[in-house]
Amino acid sequence: MFEDRNLRKTCGYSAGRSLLAGSTQLRSKQLQQSPTPTCPTPELGSPLPSRTGGLTDEPADPARVSSRQRLELVALVYSSCIAENLVPNLFLELFFVFQLLTARRMMTAKDNDFELSPGALDNLESPLFQSIHDCVFFAVQVLECHFQVLSNLDKGTLKLLAENERLLCFSPALQGRLRAAYEGSVAKVSLVMPPSAQAVSFQPETDNRANFSTDRAFHTFKKQRDVFYEVLREWEDHHEEPGWDFEKGLGSRIRAMMGQLSAACSHSHFVRLFQKQLLQMCQSPGGAGGTVLGEAPDVLSMLGADKLGRLWRLQERLVTPQSSGGPCPPPTFPGCQGFFRDFILSASSFQFNQHLMDSLSLKIRELNGLALPQHEPSDEDGESDVDWQGERRQFAVVLLSLRLLAKFLGFVAFLPYRGPEPPPTGELQDSILALRSQVPPVLDVRTLLQQGLQARRAVLTVPWLVEFLSFADHVVPLLDYYRGIFTLLLRLHRSLVLSQDNEGKMCFLNKLLLLAVLGWLFQIPTVPEDLFFLEEGPSDAFEMDTVAPEHGLDSVPVVDQQLLYTCCPYIGELRKLLALWVSGSSGRSGGFVRKITPTTTTTTTSSSLGTQPPQTSQGLQAQLAQAFFHNQPPSLRRTVEFVAERIGSNCVKHIKATLVADLVRQAESLLQEQLLTQGEEVGDPAQLLEILYSRLCPHGAQALALGREFCQRKSPGAVRALLPEETPAAVLSSAENIAVGLATEKACAWLSANITALIRREVKAAVSRTLRAQGPEPAARGERRGCSGACEHHAPLPSHLISEIKDVLSLAVGPRDSDEGVSPEHLEQLVGQLGQTLQCRQFLCPPAEQHLAKCSVELASLLVADQIPILGPPAQHRLERGQARRLLHMLLSLWKEDFQGPVPLQLLLSPRNVGLLADTRPREWDLLLFLLRELVEKGLMGRMEIEACLGSLHQAQWPRDFAEELATLSSLFLAEPHLPEPQLRACELVQPNRGTVLAQS
């Protein structure tokens, strides 16, 4: 059903369009040539949904839906194809569904618009989508199946969806879920304002005179540096002027500058400057520059205007383009990236391009191999969230840097081969393939991809690899090297099923990011149209090739909504489509005109200005800090940021150790008073916790004041300790103030969001400990036996007893000297102490009891194998059989009578423990047979369970004689379970002609 792509002649949106029309036509990629399509394509003879603004909107009525059952079936199949990643681009399909939801009227399509095969309509009873009601009904059915994806869209899109009257009419339940998702969403996609270009600061370790061969080369580089920034400033001033052309205005100056960079070292230094300036200006969304994740200065807040929300919306309309090229735009160089692209084209320097590719490849390898956070902070360590937020920001910076570098590397590497059309003939294509297959890749991206998949770092590796491949020419996907890469990416795409909750494998937003970038790559014109639909090998091949460690970056929630929209801005087309529907529904002609309500900067409403001074001050302080650091060495900024991060983290830990700990002590005191008042009956623990929360959580408001005081007290001293003593007083004072501000911002941001949850968690843990110390629940007291009332609680502590047993077990591994061992009396005393501890359960918790049970089973295994070195006369280094039986009887009694938790008796028949008998000379089996019979007689293990364990032992690799003895033992146990206690030695378990069993395995 997906082998046909020509059905999309008008818009080219849906992979399921052929499914909806029941046709088998190929789907085209006209979307790349038509970035702002205006209508979806229905089937032949059906009306066409139109977005023409001059027409009146046709209301949609669920009661007038035709062929409801067929539409539900088609929607189910279509949704399943989307959910199972059987379509190339998830968001392209959602865009098509949104178009159906917001279609205004139906227009009759012409008969010659489509070319259906004669048999395509034979299987259709009647055409679907006869009316606007069918379109909206189908769209709502599909959206209901993909609510999880919708709930992770930005708040603006969720708000527009939740307010859509058609959704409310066709599915009030879905509309309610969307509204709840909108109200519960805390993620924000911020808009980054384009800052002015700032020069890269002088790097003394690489740009000083010692790094140049001659004085002339050094001074030439300085002159070229000045020329480069003159060109950059001129581009910044004139590139938005109508009619201004980069090549005409700056091309000759750039080529003259390149001509003076004759020495290889000069090219290397200039490329380093070029790359650093590229990262500084273009790292943020759209090449806008500045800091990542919306940390640009709050320009609008400085205006002090009322109704700030209107100004924000006005700013977004003026700065953000009306369209990013549709839901699947071609690769472009937006914003400041256009300067660097045009610079490379105008320079036309092979030397510069080669040095640039070398530098970009090296930097990509360096960033791709960085050690990034491999685990998410646990709930118990709430204070580590401050560090975790910093680590997530670090991941975002690394990922955005990698995507930018890979984009320019792909642009330069494939620049000589790029063309608008593929080779015209097969012979020419074959000759090009034969030639280029001998050329090594500029970067071994296949190995990096395989390493990323194996290390479970696909969320870092795949996005930048997609940027690199997006600039490939038409021949690249046909080369064997790159075809293997596309095959791996296709298998990865098929494995990223969003509906599967693969706990510990990959987080949802990580999957969504990979699906978005891979779907965009598969729609690029240079990628073969049939690549996605080719038959692939078995699905387990991908799993075999990506044997991953237990923990990796993919299982850590490093992707948030801001990073998703930054890497995939075309997802915002969904919001624009809904916004066009809202603006067109107001009755204005054209349907595309947005009304901009004038506003004023005068302070007419004092109440609305009450919140402005803090925002204005914060924006000004951020600008001043940026200007201060620009004129200082980079080490100063790193020091201040390090101090702010550590002081902020320490502040959280300090609040937990002081304020929260004091509140926990109050909770324990209140609980003790409650216990004394009501006796042992404390009522409902949940109700008791709510009472404690209501009393103690309001005190968390003190955390902000205490946090500010802590940061103001600790930050200046830390800055003074780390900066050189020769630092000027003015610089030192400014650095201290900035560190205080940053640390306070980090700490207070975390405390304001998490202090209540932290107090509740610590109080709940303290209450649980107190209630456990009082004894089990009344309903469970009859089930778990405790020590008697006359017990004086003199039994050994479980922790001490565990250490004692482990010391004995360690002797079996190998004593440190020949005189080291244990006496039989000490073994009996140890087992006796184990019984005392199990009978007096004052300090015995379930984990300790489980550990003691496992240690006792291991001790029994060593007794059966006679592997414990015994102290005594030189001839006696083995335990007597009677003593061993006595110890086993004691352990059997403990397992039967005193252990209240499960005892892992299956370990007695594990290959490791049974294998201890293989090293015993002579090999004796009587104790093992005795132990198996006793386990059955005392009801500790069933005969079928022991039979299963013995059967699994035969599957292990044993020496031949040992395997035969083990098989004979199994036969004896199963055939004669009630015989008197046997005294079997190894010679009795084999045939007489087997010879001695003392031979080494």
MIDRENKE-320261 format. One record per residue (C-alpha): y, x, z. Coordinates in pm, whole numbers, padded with zeros to 5 digits, always signed. Each point is the difference from the previous one (the first is absolute). Last residue first. Example, Ala and Ser with C-alpha at 12.3 -4.5 7.8 and 13.67 -1.06 7.14 Angstrom:
BEGIN
-00106+01367+00714-00344-00137+00066
END
This chain:
BEGIN
-03275+03927+03476-00159+00271+00212-00376-00013+00053-00096-00102+00352-00189-00296-00127-00316+00197-00035-00255-00088-00256+00000-00322-00201-00379+00000-00020-00032-00193+00323+00221-00281-00134+00329-00049+00178+00124-00189+00309-00243+00149+00250+00115+00358-00066+00357-00097+00082-00078-00106+00350-00072-00346+00126-00052-00092+00362-00019-00373-00038+00118-00257+00254-00273-00260+00003-00028-00204-00320+00223-00307-00037+00190+00079-00324-00308+00094-00197+00064-00057-00372+00380+00023-00016+00036+00296+00231-00296+00186-00149+00122-00053-00357+00351+00119+00084-00139+00311+00169-00213+00075-00306+00306-00027-00225+00196+00236+00225-00285+00252-00005-00010-00015-00379+00376+00045-00028-00009+00298+00237-00271+00171-00206+00197-00047-00323+00335+00113+00137+00239-00295+00015+00249-00157-00246+00093-00346+00124-00150-00319-00142-00284+00000+00255+00254-00036+00280+00116-00334-00144-00347-00141+00056-00001+00112+00361+00329-00182+00057-00133-00317-00164-00319+00014+00211+00210+00044+00313+00201-00313-00087-00316-00195-00083-00157+00100+00332+00303-00121+00190+00221+00221+00214+00102-00020+00367-00267-00257+00083-00147+00206+00282-00338+00019-00176+00158+00091-00335+00217+00279+00136-00294+00122+00210-00222+00030-00307+00266+00199-00188+00055+00232+00296-00371+00078+00036-00029+00073-00372+00299+00235+00025-00138+00167+00313-00343+00051-00158+00128+00164-00319-00037+00372+00075+00082+00281-00248-00113+00341+00124+00262+00125-00069+00297-00236-00016+00237+00041-00298-00134-00303-00187+00037-00207+00317+00378+00022-00028-00032-00189-00329-00059-00317+00194+00353+00031+00137+00169+00072-00333-00208-00245-00201+00095-00285+00240-00286-00145+00202+00155+00036+00345+00335-00097-00159-00135-00355-00033+00036-00028+00378+00376-00047-00035+00041-00174+00340+00194-00328-00008+00212-00076+00306-00106-00102+00348-00195+00319+00074-00168-00030+00340-00339-00169-00035-00176+00081-00326+00187+00310-00116+00003+00134+00355-00373-00065+00040-00075+00174-00327+00208+00297+00114-00196+00028+00325-00334-00026-00183+00117+00271-00242+00079+00228+00295-00344-00059+00152-00170+00063-00333+00187+00331-00038-00102+00106+00351-00365-00083-00071+00006+00188-00329+00141+00315+00160+00335+00113-00132+00003+00321-00195+00129+00346+00080-00271+00090+00250-00152+00345-00058+00311+00181+00125+00001-00208+00321+00255-00281+00018+00295-00144-00191-00079-00248-00277+00140+00013-00353+00026-00358-00140-00168-00041-00342-00325-00164+00112+00010-00237-00301-00051-00309+00219+00246+00132+00260+00257+00076-00271-00027-00356-00132+00036-00140+00352+00322+00197+00049+00138-00137-00330-00078-00352+00117+00175+00064+00333+00307+00138-00182+00022-00315-00216-00018-00226+00304+00258+00209+00186+00242-00033-00293-00050-00375-00014+00064-00023+00375+00319+00204-00037+00123-00231-00277-00085-00310+00209+00189+00110+00314-00164+00147+00309+00233+00074+00290-00121-00260+00250-00334-00048-00172-00222+00120+00285-00351-00067-00135+00056+00191-00325+00154+00293+00187-00291+00013+00243-00254-00009-00286+00173+00289-00176-00002+00190+00328-00379-00039+00007-00028+00129-00358+00201+00308+00101-00204+00057+00318-00321-00016-00201+00139+00254-00247+00121+00224+00282-00347-00006+00159-00157+00101-00330+00226+00312-00004+00246+00071-00279+00041+00302-00225+00184+00327-00056-00194+00321+00056-00040+00077-00373+00372-00012-00069+00247-00242-00156-00262-00269-00014-00065-00160-00341+00034-00352-00132-00222-00121+00283+00244+00142+00254+00273-00225-00144-00191-00307+00109+00005+00118+00362+00377+00057-00011+00040-00340-00167-00178-00163+00292+00240+00160+00249+00307-00091-00205-00110-00364-00025-00056-00002+00377+00350+00126+00068+00152-00267-00227-00214-00274+00155+00118+00087+00354-00283+00077+00238-00100-00285+00235+00178-00024+00334+00124-00354-00055-00079-00125+00349-00227-00279-00125-00062-00271+00264+00145-00273-00224-00241+00085-00275+00102+00175-00317+00081-00212-00304-00221-00215-00218+00132-00119-00331-00110-00353-00094+00086-00185+00318+00338+00162+00012+00071-00096-00361+00138-00348+00062+00217+00131+00284+00147+00265-00231-00088+00353+00089+00130+00197+00297+00338+00058+00161+00033+00333-00181-00036-00185-00330+00289-00227+00096+00222+00296+00074-00087+00177-00321+00062-00314-00205+00334-00053+00171+00105+00356-00082-00102-00036-00365+00191-00329-00032+00307+00155+00158-00015+00294-00240-00035-00224-00307+00271-00244+00108+00244+00281+00076-00067+00163-00338+00040-00330-00185+00336-00054+00170+00115+00356-00076-00098-00018-00367+00293-00102-00222+00294+00092+00223-00183+00313+00115-00070+00125-00352+00356-00041-00122+00133+00131+00329-00197+00323-00029+00085+00073-00363+00368-00090+00033+00038+00192+00326-00160+00308-00155+00225-00022-00305+00315-00046+00203-00078+00273+00250-00092+00240-00281+00326-00078-00180+00200+00063+00317-00178+00330+00066+00050+00117-00358+00369-00082+00019+00037+00195+00327-00188+00299-00138+00211+00006-00316+00320-00010+00206-00126+00268+00240-00092+00239-00276-00369+00101-00014-00039+00358+00122-00256-00104+00264-00235-00105-00274-00119-00364+00004-00322-00100+00177+00109+00000+00365+00339-00154-00074-00163-00286-00191-00247-00065+00282+00278+00000+00261+00207-00246-00201-00295-00242-00047-00120-00041+00359+00276-00184+00185+00135-00215-00281-00356-00087-00106-00101-00099+00354+00314-00211+00056-00054-00184-00327-00363-00067+00088+00087-00125+00350+00250-00243-00149-00249-00118-00259-00288-00027+00249+00193-00221+00244-00077-00303-00220-00366+00051+00093+00075-00167+00333-00037-00334-00177-00372+00083-00048-00080+00008+00372+00020-00353+00135-00102-00195-00311-00275+00249-00073-00142-00029+00351-00019-00379-00028-00158+00029-00344-00259+00240+00139-00098-00242+00275-00046-00275-00256-00230+00225-00204-00191+00103+00316-00078-00366+00086-00052-00037+00371+00014+00298+00235-00298-00098+00216-00070+00307+00212+00237-00108+00274+00291-00225-00095+00280+00168+00196-00149+00347+00016-00081-00010-00373+00349-00122-00087+00156+00273+00211-00220+00254-00178+00115-00139-00335+00365+00026+00095-00054+00358+00109-00185+00084-00322+00279-00157-00208+00262+00195+00194-00194+00319-00068-00006-00089-00371+00377-00057+00007+00046+00346+00151-00223+00153-00270+00205-00177-00269+00329+00134+00138-00114+00353+00076-00293+00136-00206+00051-00246-00287+00373+00068-00012-00069+00374+00000-00253-00034-00284+00255-00192-00205+00264+00262+00075-00242+00277-00092-00035-00150-00348+00376-00027-00045+00047+00352+00138-00261+00131-00245+00151-00170-00305+00360+00079+00089-00082+00364+00072-00182+00038-00332+00285-00168-00188+00252+00235+00162-00210+00307-00076-00063-00101-00362+00370-00060-00050+00088+00340+00143-00267+00174-00208+00158-00135-00318+00308+00216+00062+00323-00196+00051+00254-00152-00240-00226-00284-00115-00103-00065+00361+00354-00105+00097+00047-00221-00307-00324-00184+00068+00092-00041+00367+00340-00140-00092-00159-00251-00237-00250-00114+00264+00277-00029+00260+00205-00215-00237-00292-00236-00060-00079-00030+00371+00362-00066+00087+00027-00274-00260-00325-00162+00116+00105+00015+00367+00347-00138-00086-00127-00297-00208-00196-00212+00248+00295-00185+00144+00149-00049-00342-00175-00332-00053+00149-00137+00321+00347+00112-00095+00000-00200-00320+00296+00068-00228-00029+00378-00010+00131+00050-00348-00244+00152-00246-00013-00310-00215-00267-00189-00184-00043-00132-00350-00323-00192-00066-00200+00157-00280-00177-00266-00206-00290+00131-00195-00022-00101-00361-00356-00018-00138-00054-00377-00027+00210-00023-00312+00201-00294+00120+00015-00051+00374-00229-00270+00140-00103+00172+00326-00353+00055-00126+00100+00302-00207+00102+00201+00307-00326-00082+00179-00217+00074-00305+00186+00323-00066-00061+00099+00364-00373-00066-00041-00015+00231-00302+00210+00259+00179-00237-00006+00298-00303+00059-00219+00188+00275-00183+00017+00184+00334-00356+00118-00061+00158+00213-00275+00139+00227+00270-00347+00152+00051+00041+00329+00190+00300-00123+00200-00145-00348+00035-00318+00135+00158+00192+00251+00212+00214-00276+00150-00302-00224+00059-00185+00262+00200-00250+00261-00110-00132+00244+00264-00246-00251+00148-00276+00262+00060-00342-00060-00162+00107+00163-00326+00113+00315+00184-00353+00081+00100-00251-00051+00278-00379+00009-00025+00000+00244-00286-00047-00126-00352-00281+00020-00250+00201-00077-00308-00231+00084-00287-00282-00204+00142+00223-00303+00049+00126+00024-00357-00354+00028-00130-00091-00306+00203+00182-00217-00248-00247+00080-00275+00160+00129-00317+00290-00163-00180+00026-00244-00288+00345+00011-00153+00245-00272+00095+00269+00212+00163+00001+00259-00277+00017-00253-00284+00379+00013-00035+00010+00376-00005+00275+00136+00233+00306+00103-00204+00147-00350+00024+00013-00001+00385-00186-00305+00140-00279+00197+00175+00262+00209+00182+00171-00307+00151-00333-00129+00128-00070+00341+00153+00338+00003+00177-00038-00353+00140-00368+00030+00094+00069+00326+00185+00290-00153+00193-00202-00311+00087-00290+00208+00126+00228+00196+00234+00156-00330+00105-00344-00133+00098-00126+00307+00187-00288+00205-00138-00340+00100+00137-00011-00050+00378-00048-00373-00028-00085-00097-00354+00135-00355+00014-00090-00104-00353+00248-00250-00144+00220+00277-00139-00272+00143-00223+00090+00363-00067-00333+00103-00158+00095-00106-00354+00318+00210+00013-00192+00304+00124-00242-00039-00289+00291-00018-00243+00164+00305+00156-00321+00199-00033-00036-00104-00364+00363+00090-00068-00061+00348+00140-00315+00046-00210+00201-00100-00306+00252+00268+00096-00244+00288-00044-00188-00155-00292+00320-00044-00200+00053-00355-00127+00240-00094+00282+00227+00292-00108+00028-00093-00369+00254-00282+00034+00245+00210+00202-00002+00035+00377+00319-00092+00183-00168-00252+00233-00267+00259+00084+00228+00193+00238+00133-00312+00171-00356-00126+00043-00098+00334+00154+00287-00039+00247-00130-00339+00115-00371+00110+00001+00027+00301+00233+00160-00142+00316-00181-00336+00033-00311+00171-00138-00020+00222+00309-00359-00086+00092-00105+00369+00000-00247-00064-00284+00253-00206-00191+00272+00261+00040-00233+00281-00098-00102-00187-00314+00364-00067-00087+00099+00363+00058-00290+00115-00218+00106-00237-00277+00365+00101+00035-00065+00361-00094+00364+00065-00087+00143+00114-00337-00326-00105-00158-00196+00264-00196+00034-00014-00380-00336+00002-00182-00022-00381-00004+00340+00006-00170-00135+00140-00326-00309-00216-00037+00196-00309+00101+00273+00074-00254-00261+00048-00273-00168-00327+00094+00331-00188-00002+00090+00136-00345-00336-00111-00136+00030-00342+00162+00332-00068-00165+00348-00102+00115+00007+00210+00320+00138-00223+00280+00357-00139-00020+00330+00055+00182-00057+00370+00056-00072+00234+00287-00178+00326-00069+00267+00261+00082+00115-00203+00307-00346-00026+00158+00051+00279+00255+00373-00066+00049-00033-00374+00074-00322+00043+00195+00162+00260+00224+00309-00217+00033-00206-00297+00123-00218+00221+00219+00306+00138+00182+00137-00350+00066-00336-00140+00108-00062+00295+00231+00343-00030+00163-00050-00373+00057-00340+00065+00160+00126+00282+00223+00302-00200+00120-00214-00308+00067-00257+00206+00188+00273+00154+00215+00134-00347+00077-00349-00098+00115-00015+00311+00218+00335-00086+00157-00118-00350+00075-00316+00145+00155+00200+00232+00226+00186-00298+00142-00324-00198+00016-00146+00270+00226+00157-00170+00301-00242-00290-00033-00304+00213+00058-00246-00268+00107+00043-00200-00318-00115+00291-00207+00221+00189-00242-00140-00006-00355-00201+00296-00119+00012+00268-00268+00373+00077+00002+00087+00245-00281-00120+00357-00055+00172+00110-00319-00225+00070-00299+00180-00232-00243+00333+00154+00099-00107+00355-00086-00188-00092-00315+00300-00200-00122+00236+00290+00078-00212+00243-00200-00024-00235-00296+00377-00063+00003+00076+00373+00007-00238+00081-00285+00126-00294-00206+00362+00109+00056-00076+00359-00096-00157-00124-00323+00284-00241-00075+00267+00265+00060-00176+00249-00226-00048-00259-00276+00368-00088+00010+00123-00320-00167+00287-00016+00256+00107-00343-00129-00337-00158+00069-00035+00155+00347+00357-00101+00093-00058-00352-00133-00298-00042+00233+00192+00152+00294+00295-00233-00053-00221-00306-00048-00161+00059+00338+00339-00075+00153-00045-00371-00060-00316-00114-00170-00236+00225-00199-00245-00234-00175-00370-00077-00028-00049-00332-00183+00051-00321+00200-00287-00223+00122+00145-00296+00191+00307-00001-00223+00217+00295-00097+00168+00061+00336+00208-00312-00046+00348-00113+00104+00074+00354+00112+00070+00045+00374+00348+00126+00085+00216-00305-00067-00249-00269+00104-00112+00194+00308+00360+00060+00105+00079-00370-00035-00303-00085+00215+00117+00245+00265+00352-00138-00023-00131-00351+00054-00202+00113+00304+00312+00157+00154+00156-00338+00059+00307+00161+00153+00126+00326-00132+00026+00323+00199+00003+00209-00313-00198+00276+00175-00305-00225+00019-00007-00012-00378-00058+00374-00027-00287+00027+00248-00090+00358-00082-00340+00038-00174-00318-00011+00208-00171-00250-00227-00346+00146+00000+00075+00355-00113+00323+00192+00041+00250+00064-00271-00068-00021-00369+00027-00300-00225-00287+00109-00219-00124-00357-00009-00124+00017+00353+00061+00325+00194-00102+00351-00101+00250+00024-00284+00296+00200+00128-00153+00250+00242-00329+00032-00186+00172+00073-00331+00242+00242+00165-00296+00188+00146-00172+00013-00339+00305+00123-00188+00070+00269+00263-00359+00125-00022+00022-00014-00379+00318+00211+00015-00168+00264+00213-00306+00021-00226+00208+00009-00317+00204+00290+00142-00322+00179+00098-00124-00028-00360+00311+00168-00133+00195-00164-00282+00185-00270+00190+00314+00043-00215-00140-00217-00276-00073-00280+00242+00369-00019+00092+00095-00019-00367-00257-00276-00048+00149-00199+00289+00357+00045-00126-00097-00117-00349-00175-00314+00127+00269-00118+00245+00222-00260-00167-00173-00053-00330-00348+00011+00144+00084-00222+00297+00176-00269-00202+00295-00205+00129+00048-00320-00200+00076-00222+00296+00063+00199+00321-00291+00004+00243-00090+00363-00068+00357+00120+00052+00063+00107+00360-00359+00079+00102-00059+00184-00325+00309+00211+00063-00116+00079+00353-00346+00103-00125+00145+00222-00274+00226+00171+00252-00299+00033+00230-00199+00181-00267+00294+00220-00095+00036+00116+00362-00371+00083+00018+00029+00179-00332+00276+00219+00143-00207+00079+00309-00299+00084-00219+00208+00236-00211+00129+00171+00316-00354+00075+00114-00118+00108-00345+00295+00238-00029-00066+00145+00343-00347+00091-00111-00363-00090+00070+00072-00312+00203-00161-00114+00327+00187+00255+00212+00334-00150-00107-00055-00326+00189-00142-00320-00149-00349-00017+00151+00029+00056+00378+00374-00069+00000-00036-00356-00134+00347-00128-00085+00031-00376+00046-00110-00230-00280+00309-00168-00138+00078-00360+00081+00000-00275-00263+00180-00313+00118-00203-00269+00168-00178-00287-00175-00033-00291+00247-00352-00072+00123-00100-00364+00034-00233-00091+00284-00339-00166-00025-00059-00147+00343-00321-00045+00196+00012-00230+00303-00189-00292-00150-00084-00279+00243+00255-00247-00132-00097+00068-00360-00374-00019+00074+00055-00331+00183+00195-00131-00298-00276+00112-00234-00264-00172+00212+00205-00321+00002+00045+00009-00377-00372+00052-00042-00072-00305+00216+00263-00211-00178-00184+00058-00330+00125-00184-00311+00332-00137+00126+00094+00286+00231-00098+00250-00267+00215-00187-00249+00292-00003+00240+00010+00378+00020+00148+00088+00340-00308+00192+00118-00013+00187-00329+00365+00100+00014-00037+00110+00363-00315+00197-00074+00175+00177-00289+00295+00092+00220-00226+00109+00285-00178+00256-00216-00358-00056-00113-00290+00056+00241-00063-00371+00059-00042-00051-00375-00291+00244-00014-00183-00178+00283+00083-00339-00153-00199+00078-00312-00229-00304-00029+00282-00242+00078+00206+00162-00274-00266-00085-00258-00007-00369+00091+00381-00011+00005+00019+00146-00351-00256-00249-00137+00189-00296+00146+00332+00133-00132-00133+00039-00352-00182-00335+00001+00312-00186+00117+00210+00168-00270-00217-00176-00251-00291+00038-00238-00119+00313+00174-00361-00026-00120-00108-00085-00351-00275-00258-00037-00379+00013+00018+00009+00370-00068-00311+00184-00125+00074-00069-00364+00352+00132+00037-00087+00367-00039-00248-00060-00280+00260+00016-00278+00159+00321+00137+00346-00042+00143+00301+00148-00175+00307-00093+00198+00362-00079-00075-00088-00160-00332-00055-00344+00151+00340-00007+00162+00019-00044+00374+00128-00325+00146+00247+00051+00283-00075-00065+00365+00281+00010+00255+00114+00201+00301-00282+00249+00070+00034+00132+00357-00365-00021+00109-00129+00105-00342+00228+00301+00009-00116+00083+00352-00359-00001-00129+00097+00241-00279+00172+00229+00252-00308-00016+00221-00211+00114-00296+00231+00293-00069-00011+00076+00373-00377+00052-00005-00007+00219-00312-00317+00094-00185-00202-00318+00059-00355+00007+00134+00138+00112+00334-00244-00222+00196+00283-00214+00140+00166-00042-00340-00323-00106-00170-00076-00230+00292+00341-00159-00032-00064-00071-00370-00339-00152+00076+00144-00219+00276+00303-00098-00207-00228-00098-00291-00210-00216+00234+00304-00163+00157+00148-00065-00344-00323-00160-00114-00009-00223+00307+00364-00107-00041-00035-00090-00366+00349-00154-00007+00260+00043+00274+00231-00303+00027-00043-00057+00374+00102+00358+00075+00349-00068-00145+00212+00272-00156+00362-00081-00085+00127+00097-00347+00304+00220+00019+00274-00083-00246+00039+00227-00298+00282+00245-00056-00161+00262+00219-00290+00066-00225-00286+00102+00224-00261-00177-00208-00361-00084+00070-00167-00054-00340-00168-00329-00081-00366+00015-00096-00122+00020-00357-00154+00340+00035-00025+00138+00350+00284+00094+00228+00217+00311-00022+00240+00064+00285+00372+00004-00060+00306+00218+00025-00101+00355-00052+00233+00262+00140-00149+00339-00083-00093-00089-00357-00139+00318-00160-00219+00085+00299-00092-00366+00046-00132+00005-00354-00319+00144+00136-00238-00221-00193-00294-00202+00126-00295-00035-00235-00117-00346-00091-00315-00155+00143+00129-00350+00072-00062-00245+00283+00373-00039+00046-00006+00070+00373-00254+00280-00033+00203+00158-00276+00298-00009+00230-00194+00167+00278+00139+00342-00067+00340-00159+00018+00339+00110-00120+00041+00073-00367+00322-00182-00069-00005-00157-00345-00299+00162-00165-00208-00011+00320-00317-00140-00159-00046+00328-00186-00193+00170+00285-00363-00106-00031-00284+00178+00176+00061-00167+00336-00228-00299-00050
END
